[in-house]
């Protein structure tokens, strides 16, 4: 049996031109408070004035004065940690 040359075998990819690369479509994440979205506003939460570092009060969108923790900046990516902190603040309020 005679050996075939690579270009004679239709199942081989040797000598074939490279496959076309298809670029994935990129979409904006959108604006909102869900993971993967862009924060529409700053989010802060006041800290205990006694200096214990405990969070207190609701999430606000301007610095509450005194001690506060900034959860996310306007235009920042909402990560799982940010979402967890926002949800925790919401559950503390109710």
N, C-alpha and C positions, 0 to 999 in steps of 0.2 A: 504494500500500500504506500503510495507516494505521500509525502508530507505536503500540506497546503501552505501557501504563503499567507501571512496575516490578512492581507487585503482581499484574499479569495474567500475567507470565512466570514459570512455575514453576521455571526454572533460575536465576533471579537471587536473591541473598541480601539485596538492599536491602529494608529494611522488615521483614525477618525478625527474630525475637527472637535474641539472642546464644545461641550454643551453650553448653550446660552445661559448666562447668569441672569436670574430674575431678581430684581431688587424688590424687597418687601415694601409695602405701602406704609408710610408713617402717618399716624393720626395724632392730633393734639389730644391730650388726656382729658380735656374739659375742665371746667371750673366747678368746684364743689367741695364737700367735706368727706367724700369717700376715698378709700385707699386708691392711690394712683392718680388722683385728680390734683389740680392746682388750687391752693387755698385762695378763696376770694377776698380774705381780709386777715389781718393779724389776729392772733388768739392768745390771750393772757389769762392767767389765773392767779389771784391774790394768794400770798403766803401769810401764815400766822404772824402777827405782829410781835409775839413773844419771842420770836427767833428760833422756834423749833423746826421750821422748814415745812410744816404741814400746810397743804393747800387748803384754801377755804373759799367759799363763795363760788359763784358761777363763772363760766368762761365769758370774758368780755373782750371787746375788739379794740379798745384803747387801754393804755397802761393805767391800772387802777390807782396808782400812787403807792408809796411805801414799798414794801417787798412784794415782788411778783415774779412769776415764772412765765417766760414767753414760750408757748407751746409750738407755734408755727408762725412764720412771717408771711405776709401777703405775697402770693406768687410762688410760695414754697410747695414742695411735693408733700402730699398727705401720705405718710408711711403708716405701717401697721402700728408703730408705737404712738404716733400722733393720734391716730384714730382711737386707740385704746385709752389714751388720756382724755380725749374729748368725750368718749362714752362714759368714762368713770366720773367726770364732772357732771354729766347729765344725770347719771344715776344718783349722785350725791344730792342733787337739787330736789329730786322727787321723793 
